[in-house]
């Protein structure tokens, strides 16, 4: 689902929702690295700060983990919980 630039929901929340759906659908498996902030910014056609804010929401939820110098990864524990509930 494309992001709605005219909608009421901030872009970073829409992007976080998109990434959450992709994780829950299995597009990004447990332990898998998400695309870089630059790659996601190019894909969604937004700036990197918007991507970073969206990813921070997923980290706060425990769905993703940031590893300094390596990137952002899907949390092993949280992905397993999502798979069980599906």
Secondary structure, DSSP 8 states (H G I E B T S, - for coil): ----TTSSS-HHHHHHHHHHHHHHTTSS-TT-B---HHHHHHHHTS-HHHHHHHHHHHHHHTSEEEETTTEEEE-HHHHHHHHHH-
